[in-house]
């Protein structure tokens, strides 16, 4: 084998490896795009909606207001 054949063979192997690596990157990118699209579709159903969380915070606010009122009455009795 002459040197030109060895260089051609080496470059062919290197380009084949680079092509395989590029294909793996491309497939991974496409899979990530699909995953992001499915997350975008499922996102509103997986998290608490604003209306639901506001209703819960209203209940918490009422409970805290009752606690503050009880503490104020208790403090008035101590004086």
Secondary structure, DSSP 8 states (H G I E B T S, - for coil): --HHHHHHHHHHHHHHHHHHHHHHHHHHHHHHHHHHHHHHHHHHHHS--HHHHHHHHHHHHHHHHHHHHHHHHHHHHH-
